[in-house]
Amino acid sequence: LTPATRDRVQSAVHEGVSSLQIFAPGFAVDCLETLHEINIEMRDLYHQQGGKSFGYIPALNSSSAHIHALADILLGLTILSPH
């Protein structure tokens, strides 16, 4: 998929973005690979390129809101399913 996260982080710095908040909306929960790549590698890259403030917004993980949303989706699918 494009653009690559690395490319976007670098271009953000070159575009003058001094404060970057980043999250991975494709993931319902944080995994070690995502945390390492996004929260560590991209943070380091951002600062190395001259960025000032970097924040990682965590996934919903096991929050009660997330669990309830998943349950609502599953219950809705069950009700709509003819089986």
mmCIF file of the N, C-alpha and C atoms, coordinates in Angstrom:
data_MODEL
# 
_entry.id   MODEL 
# 
loop_
_atom_site.group_PDB 
_atom_site.id 
_atom_site.type_symbol 
_atom_site.label_atom_id 
_atom_site.label_alt_id 
_atom_site.label_comp_id 
_atom_site.label_asym_id 
_atom_site.label_entity_id 
_atom_site.label_seq_id 
_atom_site.pdbx_PDB_ins_code 
_atom_site.Cartn_x 
_atom_site.Cartn_y 
_atom_site.Cartn_z 
_atom_site.occupancy 
_atom_site.B_iso_or_equiv 
_atom_site.pdbx_formal_charge 
_atom_site.auth_seq_id 
_atom_site.auth_comp_id 
_atom_site.auth_asym_id 
_atom_site.auth_atom_id 
_atom_site.pdbx_PDB_model_num 
ATOM 1   N N  . LEU A 1 1  ? 0.838   -1.180  0.000  1.00 0.00 ? 1  LEU A N  1 
ATOM 2   C CA . LEU A 1 1  ? 0.000   0.000   0.000  1.00 0.00 ? 1  LEU A CA 1 
ATOM 3   C C  . LEU A 1 1  ? 0.878   1.236   0.000  1.00 0.00 ? 1  LEU A C  1 
ATOM 4   N N  . THR A 1 2  ? 0.363   2.253   -0.564 1.00 0.00 ? 2  THR A N  1 
ATOM 5   C CA . THR A 1 2  ? 1.104   3.506   -0.587 1.00 0.00 ? 2  THR A CA 1 
ATOM 6   C C  . THR A 1 2  ? 0.223   4.626   -0.044 1.00 0.00 ? 2  THR A C  1 
ATOM 7   N N  . PRO A 1 3  ? 0.735   5.649   0.458  1.00 0.00 ? 3  PRO A N  1 
ATOM 8   C CA . PRO A 1 3  ? 2.167   5.875   0.615  1.00 0.00 ? 3  PRO A CA 1 
ATOM 9   C C  . PRO A 1 3  ? 2.715   5.103   1.813  1.00 0.00 ? 3  PRO A C  1 
ATOM 10  N N  . ALA A 1 4  ? 3.965   4.745   1.751  1.00 0.00 ? 4  ALA A N  1 
ATOM 11  C CA . ALA A 1 4  ? 4.614   4.035   2.853  1.00 0.00 ? 4  ALA A CA 1 
ATOM 12  C C  . ALA A 1 4  ? 4.709   4.975   4.060  1.00 0.00 ? 4  ALA A C  1 
ATOM 13  N N  . THR A 1 5  ? 4.544   4.418   5.232  1.00 0.00 ? 5  THR A N  1 
ATOM 14  C CA . THR A 1 5  ? 4.597   5.225   6.458  1.00 0.00 ? 5  THR A CA 1 
ATOM 15  C C  . THR A 1 5  ? 5.903   5.994   6.543  1.00 0.00 ? 5  THR A C  1 
ATOM 16  N N  . ARG A 1 6  ? 6.997   5.315   6.244  1.00 0.00 ? 6  ARG A N  1 
ATOM 17  C CA . ARG A 1 6  ? 8.317   5.958   6.297  1.00 0.00 ? 6  ARG A CA 1 
ATOM 18  C C  . ARG A 1 6  ? 8.352   7.194   5.387  1.00 0.00 ? 6  ARG A C  1 
ATOM 19  N N  . ASP A 1 7  ? 7.836   7.054   4.172  1.00 0.00 ? 7  ASP A N  1 
ATOM 20  C CA . ASP A 1 7  ? 7.830   8.173   3.225  1.00 0.00 ? 7  ASP A CA 1 
ATOM 21  C C  . ASP A 1 7  ? 6.974   9.327   3.730  1.00 0.00 ? 7  ASP A C  1 
ATOM 22  N N  . ARG A 1 8  ? 5.813   9.009   4.312  1.00 0.00 ? 8  ARG A N  1 
ATOM 23  C CA . ARG A 1 8  ? 4.931   10.066  4.815  1.00 0.00 ? 8  ARG A CA 1 
ATOM 24  C C  . ARG A 1 8  ? 5.539   10.786  6.012  1.00 0.00 ? 8  ARG A C  1 
ATOM 25  N N  . VAL A 1 9  ? 6.203   10.032  6.882  1.00 0.00 ? 9  VAL A N  1 
ATOM 26  C CA . VAL A 1 9  ? 6.842   10.668  8.044  1.00 0.00 ? 9  VAL A CA 1 
ATOM 27  C C  . VAL A 1 9  ? 7.934   11.622  7.568  1.00 0.00 ? 9  VAL A C  1 
ATOM 28  N N  . GLN A 1 10 ? 8.741   11.173  6.631  1.00 0.00 ? 10 GLN A N  1 
ATOM 29  C CA . GLN A 1 10 ? 9.808   12.036  6.106  1.00 0.00 ? 10 GLN A CA 1 
ATOM 30  C C  . GLN A 1 10 ? 9.239   13.267  5.412  1.00 0.00 ? 10 GLN A C  1 
ATOM 31  N N  . SER A 1 11 ? 8.217   13.083  4.591  1.00 0.00 ? 11 SER A N  1 
ATOM 32  C CA . SER A 1 11 ? 7.651   14.233  3.884  1.00 0.00 ? 11 SER A CA 1 
ATOM 33  C C  . SER A 1 11 ? 6.963   15.194  4.853  1.00 0.00 ? 11 SER A C  1 
ATOM 34  N N  . ALA A 1 12 ? 6.388   14.680  5.935  1.00 0.00 ? 12 ALA A N  1 
ATOM 35  C CA . ALA A 1 12 ? 5.749   15.554  6.925  1.00 0.00 ? 12 ALA A CA 1 
ATOM 36  C C  . ALA A 1 12 ? 6.767   16.530  7.504  1.00 0.00 ? 12 ALA A C  1 
ATOM 37  N N  . VAL A 1 13 ? 7.947   16.021  7.819  1.00 0.00 ? 13 VAL A N  1 
ATOM 38  C CA . VAL A 1 13 ? 8.994   16.893  8.364  1.00 0.00 ? 13 VAL A CA 1 
ATOM 39  C C  . VAL A 1 13 ? 9.394   17.932  7.324  1.00 0.00 ? 13 VAL A C  1 
ATOM 40  N N  . HIS A 1 14 ? 9.582   17.508  6.092  1.00 0.00 ? 14 HIS A N  1 
ATOM 41  C CA . HIS A 1 14 ? 9.998   18.422  5.024  1.00 0.00 ? 14 HIS A CA 1 
ATOM 42  C C  . HIS A 1 14 ? 8.910   19.437  4.682  1.00 0.00 ? 14 HIS A C  1 
ATOM 43  N N  . GLU A 1 15 ? 7.649   19.108  5.001  1.00 0.00 ? 15 GLU A N  1 
ATOM 44  C CA . GLU A 1 15 ? 6.540   20.039  4.785  1.00 0.00 ? 15 GLU A CA 1 
ATOM 45  C C  . GLU A 1 15 ? 6.369   20.997  5.964  1.00 0.00 ? 15 GLU A C  1 
ATOM 46  N N  . GLY A 1 16 ? 7.221   20.843  6.984  1.00 0.00 ? 16 GLY A N  1 
ATOM 47  C CA . GLY A 1 16 ? 7.187   21.752  8.120  1.00 0.00 ? 16 GLY A CA 1 
ATOM 48  C C  . GLY A 1 16 ? 6.304   21.307  9.277  1.00 0.00 ? 16 GLY A C  1 
ATOM 49  N N  . VAL A 1 17 ? 5.875   20.049  9.280  1.00 0.00 ? 17 VAL A N  1 
ATOM 50  C CA . VAL A 1 17 ? 5.056   19.537  10.379 1.00 0.00 ? 17 VAL A CA 1 
ATOM 51  C C  . VAL A 1 17 ? 5.962   19.337  11.597 1.00 0.00 ? 17 VAL A C  1 
ATOM 52  N N  . SER A 1 18 ? 5.738   20.129  12.633 1.00 0.00 ? 18 SER A N  1 
ATOM 53  C CA . SER A 1 18 ? 6.613   20.033  13.806 1.00 0.00 ? 18 SER A CA 1 
ATOM 54  C C  . SER A 1 18 ? 6.015   19.163  14.905 1.00 0.00 ? 18 SER A C  1 
ATOM 55  N N  . SER A 1 19 ? 4.738   18.836  14.786 1.00 0.00 ? 19 SER A N  1 
ATOM 56  C CA . SER A 1 19 ? 4.081   17.978  15.764 1.00 0.00 ? 19 SER A CA 1 
ATOM 57  C C  . SER A 1 19 ? 3.250   16.948  15.007 1.00 0.00 ? 19 SER A C  1 
ATOM 58  N N  . LEU A 1 20 ? 3.572   15.683  15.199 1.00 0.00 ? 20 LEU A N  1 
ATOM 59  C CA . LEU A 1 20 ? 2.919   14.603  14.455 1.00 0.00 ? 20 LEU A CA 1 
ATOM 60  C C  . LEU A 1 20 ? 2.285   13.613  15.418 1.00 0.00 ? 20 LEU A C  1 
ATOM 61  N N  . GLN A 1 21 ? 1.005   13.338  15.204 1.00 0.00 ? 21 GLN A N  1 
ATOM 62  C CA . GLN A 1 21 ? 0.288   12.300  15.946 1.00 0.00 ? 21 GLN A CA 1 
ATOM 63  C C  . GLN A 1 21 ? -0.026  11.200  14.942 1.00 0.00 ? 21 GLN A C  1 
ATOM 64  N N  . ILE A 1 22 ? 0.279   9.956   15.279 1.00 0.00 ? 22 ILE A N  1 
ATOM 65  C CA . ILE A 1 22 ? 0.121   8.884   14.322 1.00 0.00 ? 22 ILE A CA 1 
ATOM 66  C C  . ILE A 1 22 ? -0.618  7.702   14.948 1.00 0.00 ? 22 ILE A C  1 
ATOM 67  N N  . PHE A 1 23 ? -1.446  7.042   14.139 1.00 0.00 ? 23 PHE A N  1 
ATOM 68  C CA . PHE A 1 23 ? -2.129  5.835   14.584 1.00 0.00 ? 23 PHE A CA 1 
ATOM 69  C C  . PHE A 1 23 ? -2.283  4.899   13.402 1.00 0.00 ? 23 PHE A C  1 
ATOM 70  N N  . ALA A 1 24 ? -2.590  3.654   13.699 1.00 0.00 ? 24 ALA A N  1 
ATOM 71  C CA . ALA A 1 24 ? -2.728  2.628   12.673 1.00 0.00 ? 24 ALA A CA 1 
ATOM 72  C C  . ALA A 1 24 ? -4.184  2.167   12.640 1.00 0.00 ? 24 ALA A C  1 
ATOM 73  N N  . PRO A 1 25 ? -5.045  2.839   11.852 1.00 0.00 ? 25 PRO A N  1 
ATOM 74  C CA . PRO A 1 25 ? -6.475  2.525   11.882 1.00 0.00 ? 25 PRO A CA 1 
ATOM 75  C C  . PRO A 1 25 ? -6.823  1.137   11.351 1.00 0.00 ? 25 PRO A C  1 
ATOM 76  N N  . GLY A 1 26 ? -5.902  0.488   10.673 1.00 0.00 ? 26 GLY A N  1 
ATOM 77  C CA . GLY A 1 26 ? -6.167  -0.850  10.151 1.00 0.00 ? 26 GLY A CA 1 
ATOM 78  C C  . GLY A 1 26 ? -6.050  -1.940  11.201 1.00 0.00 ? 26 GLY A C  1 
ATOM 79  N N  . PHE A 1 27 ? -5.621  -1.587  12.393 1.00 0.00 ? 27 PHE A N  1 
ATOM 80  C CA . PHE A 1 27 ? -5.428  -2.570  13.446 1.00 0.00 ? 27 PHE A CA 1 
ATOM 81  C C  . PHE A 1 27 ? -6.396  -2.316  14.590 1.00 0.00 ? 27 PHE A C  1 
ATOM 82  N N  . ALA A 1 28 ? -7.104  -3.363  15.005 1.00 0.00 ? 28 ALA A N  1 
ATOM 83  C CA . ALA A 1 28 ? -8.027  -3.232  16.138 1.00 0.00 ? 28 ALA A CA 1 
ATOM 84  C C  . ALA A 1 28 ? -7.287  -3.281  17.458 1.00 0.00 ? 28 ALA A C  1 
ATOM 85  N N  . VAL A 1 29 ? -6.137  -3.934  17.472 1.00 0.00 ? 29 VAL A N  1 
ATOM 86  C CA . VAL A 1 29 ? -5.311  -4.016  18.677 1.00 0.00 ? 29 VAL A CA 1 
ATOM 87  C C  . VAL A 1 29 ? -3.857  -3.768  18.296 1.00 0.00 ? 29 VAL A C  1 
ATOM 88  N N  . ASP A 1 30 ? -3.096  -3.245  19.240 1.00 0.00 ? 30 ASP A N  1 
ATOM 89  C CA . ASP A 1 30 ? -1.672  -3.040  19.011 1.00 0.00 ? 30 ASP A CA 1 
ATOM 90  C C  . ASP A 1 30 ? -0.950  -4.378  19.112 1.00 0.00 ? 30 ASP A C  1 
ATOM 91  N N  . CYS A 1 31 ? -0.017  -4.604  18.219 1.00 0.00 ? 31 CYS A N  1 
ATOM 92  C CA . CYS A 1 31 ? 0.832   -5.793  18.303 1.00 0.00 ? 31 CYS A CA 1 
ATOM 93  C C  . CYS A 1 31 ? 2.273   -5.316  18.413 1.00 0.00 ? 31 CYS A C  1 
ATOM 94  N N  . LEU A 1 32 ? 3.160   -6.202  18.812 1.00 0.00 ? 32 LEU A N  1 
ATOM 95  C CA . LEU A 1 32 ? 4.557   -5.805  19.010 1.00 0.00 ? 32 LEU A CA 1 
ATOM 96  C C  . LEU A 1 32 ? 5.178   -5.240  17.739 1.00 0.00 ? 32 LEU A C  1 
ATOM 97  N N  . GLU A 1 33 ? 4.866   -5.847  16.601 1.00 0.00 ? 33 GLU A N  1 
ATOM 98  C CA . GLU A 1 33 ? 5.436   -5.369  15.334 1.00 0.00 ? 33 GLU A CA 1 
ATOM 99  C C  . GLU A 1 33 ? 4.974   -3.939  15.040 1.00 0.00 ? 33 GLU A C  1 
ATOM 100 N N  . THR A 1 34 ? 3.690   -3.688  15.214 1.00 0.00 ? 34 THR A N  1 
ATOM 101 C CA . THR A 1 34 ? 3.159   -2.342  14.975 1.00 0.00 ? 34 THR A CA 1 
ATOM 102 C C  . THR A 1 34 ? 3.754   -1.353  15.958 1.00 0.00 ? 34 THR A C  1 
ATOM 103 N N  . LEU A 1 35 ? 3.769   -1.729  17.215 1.00 0.00 ? 35 LEU A N  1 
ATOM 104 C CA . LEU A 1 35 ? 4.331   -0.829  18.220 1.00 0.00 ? 35 LEU A CA 1 
ATOM 105 C C  . LEU A 1 35 ? 5.790   -0.514  17.929 1.00 0.00 ? 35 LEU A C  1 
ATOM 106 N N  . HIS A 1 36 ? 6.557   -1.512  17.531 1.00 0.00 ? 36 HIS A N  1 
ATOM 107 C CA . HIS A 1 36 ? 7.971   -1.272  17.245 1.00 0.00 ? 36 HIS A CA 1 
ATOM 108 C C  . HIS A 1 36 ? 8.139   -0.412  16.001 1.00 0.00 ? 36 HIS A C  1 
ATOM 109 N N  . GLU A 1 37 ? 7.441   -0.779  14.933 1.00 0.00 ? 37 GLU A N  1 
ATOM 110 C CA . GLU A 1 37 ? 7.604   -0.037  13.681 1.00 0.00 ? 37 GLU A CA 1 
ATOM 111 C C  . GLU A 1 37 ? 7.089   1.392   13.784 1.00 0.00 ? 37 GLU A C  1 
ATOM 112 N N  . ILE A 1 38 ? 5.890   1.556   14.309 1.00 0.00 ? 38 ILE A N  1 
ATOM 113 C CA . ILE A 1 38 ? 5.281   2.881   14.344 1.00 0.00 ? 38 ILE A CA 1 
ATOM 114 C C  . ILE A 1 38 ? 5.776   3.722   15.515 1.00 0.00 ? 38 ILE A C  1 
ATOM 115 N N  . ASN A 1 39 ? 5.713   3.177   16.711 1.00 0.00 ? 39 ASN A N  1 
ATOM 116 C CA . ASN A 1 39 ? 6.010   3.971   17.899 1.00 0.00 ? 39 ASN A CA 1 
ATOM 117 C C  . ASN A 1 39 ? 7.497   4.127   18.176 1.00 0.00 ? 39 ASN A C  1 
ATOM 118 N N  . ILE A 1 40 ? 8.315   3.224   17.672 1.00 0.00 ? 40 ILE A N  1 
ATOM 119 C CA . ILE A 1 40 ? 9.756   3.343   17.925 1.00 0.00 ? 40 ILE A CA 1 
ATOM 120 C C  . ILE A 1 40 ? 10.495  3.792   16.661 1.00 0.00 ? 40 ILE A C  1 
ATOM 121 N N  . GLU A 1 41 ? 10.395  2.997   15.580 1.00 0.00 ? 41 GLU A N  1 
ATOM 122 C CA . GLU A 1 41 ? 11.152  3.325   14.363 1.00 0.00 ? 41 GLU A CA 1 
ATOM 123 C C  . GLU A 1 41 ? 10.709  4.653   13.747 1.00 0.00 ? 41 GLU A C  1 
ATOM 124 N N  . MET A 1 42 ? 9.396   4.858   13.619 1.00 0.00 ? 42 MET A N  1 
ATOM 125 C CA . MET A 1 42 ? 8.918   6.098   13.003 1.00 0.00 ? 42 MET A CA 1 
ATOM 126 C C  . MET A 1 42 ? 9.158   7.298   13.900 1.00 0.00 ? 42 MET A C  1 
ATOM 127 N N  . ARG A 1 43 ? 9.084   7.105   15.215 1.00 0.00 ? 43 ARG A N  1 
ATOM 128 C CA . ARG A 1 43 ? 9.409   8.180   16.165 1.00 0.00 ? 43 ARG A CA 1 
ATOM 129 C C  . ARG A 1 43 ? 10.875  8.588   15.990 1.00 0.00 ? 43 ARG A C  1 
ATOM 130 N N  . ASP A 1 44 ? 11.764  7.585   15.948 1.00 0.00 ? 44 ASP A N  1 
ATOM 131 C CA . ASP A 1 44 ? 13.191  7.869   15.766 1.00 0.00 ? 44 ASP A CA 1 
ATOM 132 C C  . ASP A 1 44 ? 13.448  8.581   14.438 1.00 0.00 ? 44 ASP A C  1 
ATOM 133 N N  . LEU A 1 45 ? 12.824  8.082   13.367 1.00 0.00 ? 45 LEU A N  1 
ATOM 134 C CA . LEU A 1 45 ? 12.998  8.692   12.048 1.00 0.00 ? 45 LEU A CA 1 
ATOM 135 C C  . LEU A 1 45 ? 12.517  10.143  12.059 1.00 0.00 ? 45 LEU A C  1 
ATOM 136 N N  . TYR A 1 46 ? 11.354  10.362  12.642 1.00 0.00 ? 46 TYR A N  1 
ATOM 137 C CA . TYR A 1 46 ? 10.789  11.711  12.703 1.00 0.00 ? 46 TYR A CA 1 
ATOM 138 C C  . TYR A 1 46 ? 11.740  12.668  13.412 1.00 0.00 ? 46 TYR A C  1 
ATOM 139 N N  . HIS A 1 47 ? 12.263  12.249  14.546 1.00 0.00 ? 47 HIS A N  1 
ATOM 140 C CA . HIS A 1 47 ? 13.186  13.110  15.295 1.00 0.00 ? 47 HIS A CA 1 
ATOM 141 C C  . HIS A 1 47 ? 14.512  13.277  14.555 1.00 0.00 ? 47 HIS A C  1 
ATOM 142 N N  . GLN A 1 48 ? 15.011  12.228  13.932 1.00 0.00 ? 48 GLN A N  1 
ATOM 143 C CA . GLN A 1 48 ? 16.263  12.317  13.166 1.00 0.00 ? 48 GLN A CA 1 
ATOM 144 C C  . GLN A 1 48 ? 16.139  13.293  11.996 1.00 0.00 ? 48 GLN A C  1 
ATOM 145 N N  . GLN A 1 49 ? 14.941  13.358  11.409 1.00 0.00 ? 49 GLN A N  1 
ATOM 146 C CA . GLN A 1 49 ? 14.704  14.241  10.267 1.00 0.00 ? 49 GLN A CA 1 
ATOM 147 C C  . GLN A 1 49 ? 14.439  15.690  10.700 1.00 0.00 ? 49 GLN A C  1 
ATOM 148 N N  . GLY A 1 50 ? 14.341  15.916  12.014 1.00 0.00 ? 50 GLY A N  1 
ATOM 149 C CA . GLY A 1 50 ? 14.144  17.269  12.522 1.00 0.00 ? 50 GLY A CA 1 
ATOM 150 C C  . GLY A 1 50 ? 12.772  17.546  13.111 1.00 0.00 ? 50 GLY A C  1 
ATOM 151 N N  . GLY A 1 51 ? 11.909  16.542  13.170 1.00 0.00 ? 51 GLY A N  1 
ATOM 152 C CA . GLY A 1 51 ? 10.593  16.719  13.772 1.00 0.00 ? 51 GLY A CA 1 
ATOM 153 C C  . GLY A 1 51 ? 10.716  16.967  15.268 1.00 0.00 ? 51 GLY A C  1 
ATOM 154 N N  . LYS A 1 52 ? 9.799   17.698  15.812 1.00 0.00 ? 52 LYS A N  1 
ATOM 155 C CA . LYS A 1 52 ? 9.884   18.079  17.230 1.00 0.00 ? 52 LYS A CA 1 
ATOM 156 C C  . LYS A 1 52 ? 9.055   17.188  18.161 1.00 0.00 ? 52 LYS A C  1 
ATOM 157 N N  . SER A 1 53 ? 7.775   17.053  17.893 1.00 0.00 ? 53 SER A N  1 
ATOM 158 C CA . SER A 1 53 ? 6.885   16.351  18.817 1.00 0.00 ? 53 SER A CA 1 
ATOM 159 C C  . SER A 1 53 ? 6.186   15.203  18.095 1.00 0.00 ? 53 SER A C  1 
ATOM 160 N N  . PHE A 1 54 ? 6.332   13.998  18.619 1.00 0.00 ? 54 PHE A N  1 
ATOM 161 C CA . PHE A 1 54 ? 5.743   12.798  18.011 1.00 0.00 ? 54 PHE A CA 1 
ATOM 162 C C  . PHE A 1 54 ? 4.898   12.090  19.054 1.00 0.00 ? 54 PHE A C  1 
ATOM 163 N N  . GLY A 1 55 ? 3.665   11.749  18.688 1.00 0.00 ? 55 GLY A N  1 
ATOM 164 C CA . GLY A 1 55 ? 2.804   11.005  19.589 1.00 0.00 ? 55 GLY A CA 1 
ATOM 165 C C  . GLY A 1 55 ? 2.204   9.801   18.888 1.00 0.00 ? 55 GLY A C  1 
ATOM 166 N N  . TYR A 1 56 ? 2.131   8.700   19.591 1.00 0.00 ? 56 TYR A N  1 
ATOM 167 C CA . TYR A 1 56 ? 1.494   7.499   19.062 1.00 0.00 ? 56 TYR A CA 1 
ATOM 168 C C  . TYR A 1 56 ? 0.138   7.347   19.735 1.00 0.00 ? 56 TYR A C  1 
ATOM 169 N N  . ILE A 1 57 ? -0.914  7.252   18.939 1.00 0.00 ? 57 ILE A N  1 
ATOM 170 C CA . ILE A 1 57 ? -2.267  7.065   19.457 1.00 0.00 ? 57 ILE A CA 1 
ATOM 171 C C  . ILE A 1 57 ? -2.545  5.564   19.445 1.00 0.00 ? 57 ILE A C  1 
ATOM 172 N N  . PRO A 1 58 ? -2.710  4.942   20.593 1.00 0.00 ? 58 PRO A N  1 
ATOM 173 C CA . PRO A 1 58 ? -2.880  3.486   20.642 1.00 0.00 ? 58 PRO A CA 1 
ATOM 174 C C  . PRO A 1 58 ? -4.216  3.030   20.053 1.00 0.00 ? 58 PRO A C  1 
ATOM 175 N N  . ALA A 1 59 ? -4.239  1.771   19.652 1.00 0.00 ? 59 ALA A N  1 
ATOM 176 C CA . ALA A 1 59 ? -5.475  1.152   19.177 1.00 0.00 ? 59 ALA A CA 1 
ATOM 177 C C  . ALA A 1 59 ? -6.437  1.011   20.353 1.00 0.00 ? 59 ALA A C  1 
ATOM 178 N N  . LEU A 1 60 ? -7.665  0.652   20.046 1.00 0.00 ? 60 LEU A N  1 
ATOM 179 C CA . LEU A 1 60 ? -8.672  0.515   21.101 1.00 0.00 ? 60 LEU A CA 1 
ATOM 180 C C  . LEU A 1 60 ? -8.388  -0.649  22.043 1.00 0.00 ? 60 LEU A C  1 
ATOM 181 N N  . ASN A 1 61 ? -7.673  -1.659  21.546 1.00 0.00 ? 61 ASN A N  1 
ATOM 182 C CA . ASN A 1 61 ? -7.279  -2.807  22.347 1.00 0.00 ? 61 ASN A CA 1 
ATOM 183 C C  . ASN A 1 61 ? -8.456  -3.408  23.107 1.00 0.00 ? 61 ASN A C  1 
ATOM 184 N N  . SER A 1 62 ? -8.318  -3.574  24.406 1.00 0.00 ? 62 SER A N  1 
ATOM 185 C CA . SER A 1 62 ? -9.371  -4.243  25.176 1.00 0.00 ? 62 SER A CA 1 
ATOM 186 C C  . SER A 1 62 ? -10.232 -3.256  25.959 1.00 0.00 ? 62 SER A C  1 
ATOM 187 N N  . SER A 1 63 ? -10.316 -2.017  25.494 1.00 0.00 ? 63 SER A N  1 
ATOM 188 C CA . SER A 1 63 ? -11.165 -1.049  26.199 1.00 0.00 ? 63 SER A CA 1 
ATOM 189 C C  . SER A 1 63 ? -12.615 -1.517  26.152 1.00 0.00 ? 63 SER A C  1 
ATOM 190 N N  . SER A 1 64 ? -13.371 -1.148  27.133 1.00 0.00 ? 64 SER A N  1 
ATOM 191 C CA . SER A 1 64 ? -14.769 -1.585  27.177 1.00 0.00 ? 64 SER A CA 1 
ATOM 192 C C  . SER A 1 64 ? -15.549 -1.060  25.975 1.00 0.00 ? 64 SER A C  1 
ATOM 193 N N  . ALA A 1 65 ? -15.241 0.137   25.509 1.00 0.00 ? 65 ALA A N  1 
ATOM 194 C CA . ALA A 1 65 ? -15.934 0.684   24.337 1.00 0.00 ? 65 ALA A CA 1 
ATOM 195 C C  . ALA A 1 65 ? -15.673 -0.186  23.110 1.00 0.00 ? 65 ALA A C  1 
ATOM 196 N N  . HIS A 1 66 ? -14.454 -0.652  22.960 1.00 0.00 ? 66 HIS A N  1 
ATOM 197 C CA . HIS A 1 66 ? -14.102 -1.494  21.822 1.00 0.00 ? 66 HIS A CA 1 
ATOM 198 C C  . HIS A 1 66 ? -14.802 -2.842  21.906 1.00 0.00 ? 66 HIS A C  1 
ATOM 199 N N  . ILE A 1 67 ? -14.811 -3.440  23.062 1.00 0.00 ? 67 ILE A N  1 
ATOM 200 C CA . ILE A 1 67 ? -15.469 -4.741  23.259 1.00 0.00 ? 67 ILE A CA 1 
ATOM 201 C C  . ILE A 1 67 ? -16.963 -4.619  22.962 1.00 0.00 ? 67 ILE A C  1 
ATOM 202 N N  . HIS A 1 68 ? -17.595 -3.554  23.451 1.00 0.00 ? 68 HIS A N  1 
ATOM 203 C CA . HIS A 1 68 ? -19.028 -3.349  23.202 1.00 0.00 ? 68 HIS A CA 1 
ATOM 204 C C  . HIS A 1 68 ? -19.302 -3.108  21.718 1.00 0.00 ? 68 HIS A C  1 
ATOM 205 N N  . ALA A 1 69 ? -18.437 -2.358  21.056 1.00 0.00 ? 69 ALA A N  1 
ATOM 206 C CA . ALA A 1 69 ? -18.622 -2.102  19.623 1.00 0.00 ? 69 ALA A CA 1 
ATOM 207 C C  . ALA A 1 69 ? -18.519 -3.401  18.831 1.00 0.00 ? 69 ALA A C  1 
ATOM 208 N N  . LEU A 1 70 ? -17.529 -4.235  19.156 1.00 0.00 ? 70 LEU A N  1 
ATOM 209 C CA . LEU A 1 70 ? -17.389 -5.526  18.469 1.00 0.00 ? 70 LEU A CA 1 
ATOM 210 C C  . LEU A 1 70 ? -18.595 -6.421  18.738 1.00 0.00 ? 70 LEU A C  1 
ATOM 211 N N  . ALA A 1 71 ? -19.069 -6.426  19.962 1.00 0.00 ? 71 ALA A N  1 
ATOM 212 C CA . ALA A 1 71 ? -20.241 -7.233  20.303 1.00 0.00 ? 71 ALA A CA 1 
ATOM 213 C C  . ALA A 1 71 ? -21.456 -6.755  19.522 1.00 0.00 ? 71 ALA A C  1 
ATOM 214 N N  . ASP A 1 72 ? -21.641 -5.451  19.430 1.00 0.00 ? 72 ASP A N  1 
ATOM 215 C CA . ASP A 1 72 ? -22.767 -4.899  18.676 1.00 0.00 ? 72 ASP A CA 1 
ATOM 216 C C  . ASP A 1 72 ? -22.693 -5.299  17.198 1.00 0.00 ? 72 ASP A C  1 
ATOM 217 N N  . ILE A 1 73 ? -21.490 -5.248  16.645 1.00 0.00 ? 73 ILE A N  1 
ATOM 218 C CA . ILE A 1 73 ? -21.310 -5.649  15.244 1.00 0.00 ? 73 ILE A CA 1 
ATOM 219 C C  . ILE A 1 73 ? -21.656 -7.119  15.073 1.00 0.00 ? 73 ILE A C  1 
ATOM 220 N N  . LEU A 1 74 ? -21.121 -7.955  15.947 1.00 0.00 ? 74 LEU A N  1 
ATOM 221 C CA . LEU A 1 74 ? -21.380 -9.396  15.838 1.00 0.00 ? 74 LEU A CA 1 
ATOM 222 C C  . LEU A 1 74 ? -22.852 -9.718  16.052 1.00 0.00 ? 74 LEU A C  1 
ATOM 223 N N  . LEU A 1 75 ? -23.476 -9.072  17.025 1.00 0.00 ? 75 LEU A N  1 
ATOM 224 C CA . LEU A 1 75 ? -24.899 -9.306  17.258 1.00 0.00 ? 75 LEU A CA 1 
ATOM 225 C C  . LEU A 1 75 ? -25.724 -8.852  16.056 1.00 0.00 ? 75 LEU A C  1 
ATOM 226 N N  . GLY A 1 76 ? -25.340 -7.742  15.466 1.00 0.00 ? 76 GLY A N  1 
ATOM 227 C CA . GLY A 1 76 ? -26.032 -7.247  14.279 1.00 0.00 ? 76 GLY A CA 1 
ATOM 228 C C  . GLY A 1 76 ? -25.894 -8.207  13.110 1.00 0.00 ? 76 GLY A C  1 
ATOM 229 N N  . LEU A 1 77 ? -24.719 -8.784  12.955 1.00 0.00 ? 77 LEU A N  1 
ATOM 230 C CA . LEU A 1 77 ? -24.499 -9.760  11.877 1.00 0.00 ? 77 LEU A CA 1 
ATOM 231 C C  . LEU A 1 77 ? -25.314 -11.031 12.118 1.00 0.00 ? 77 LEU A C  1 
ATOM 232 N N  . THR A 1 78 ? -25.389 -11.428 13.386 1.00 0.00 ? 78 THR A N  1 
ATOM 233 C CA . THR A 1 78 ? -26.144 -12.629 13.730 1.00 0.00 ? 78 THR A CA 1 
ATOM 234 C C  . THR A 1 78 ? -27.625 -12.431 13.439 1.00 0.00 ? 78 THR A C  1 
ATOM 235 N N  . ILE A 1 79 ? -28.131 -11.263 13.771 1.00 0.00 ? 79 ILE A N  1 
ATOM 236 C CA . ILE A 1 79 ? -29.546 -10.975 13.540 1.00 0.00 ? 79 ILE A CA 1 
ATOM 237 C C  . ILE A 1 79 ? -29.846 -10.911 12.045 1.00 0.00 ? 79 ILE A C  1 
ATOM 238 N N  . LEU A 1 80 ? -28.923 -10.352 11.260 1.00 0.00 ? 80 LEU A N  1 
ATOM 239 C CA . LEU A 1 80 ? -29.129 -10.216 9.827  1.00 0.00 ? 80 LEU A CA 1 
ATOM 240 C C  . LEU A 1 80 ? -28.905 -11.512 9.061  1.00 0.00 ? 80 LEU A C  1 
ATOM 241 N N  . SER A 1 81 ? -28.175 -12.418 9.643  1.00 0.00 ? 81 SER A N  1 
ATOM 242 C CA . SER A 1 81 ? -27.851 -13.667 8.963  1.00 0.00 ? 81 SER A CA 1 
ATOM 243 C C  . SER A 1 81 ? -29.089 -14.575 8.891  1.00 0.00 ? 81 SER A C  1 
ATOM 244 N N  . PRO A 1 82 ? -29.337 -15.188 7.711  1.00 0.00 ? 82 PRO A N  1 
ATOM 245 C CA . PRO A 1 82 ? -30.498 -16.067 7.597  1.00 0.00 ? 82 PRO A CA 1 
ATOM 246 C C  . PRO A 1 82 ? -30.281 -17.418 8.273  1.00 0.00 ? 82 PRO A C  1 
ATOM 247 N N  . HIS A 1 83 ? -29.088 -17.702 8.747  1.00 0.00 ? 83 HIS A N  1 
ATOM 248 C CA . HIS A 1 83 ? -28.791 -19.012 9.352  1.00 0.00 ? 83 HIS A CA 1 
ATOM 249 C C  . HIS A 1 83 ? -28.922 -18.956 10.843 1.00 0.00 ? 83 HIS A C  1 
# 
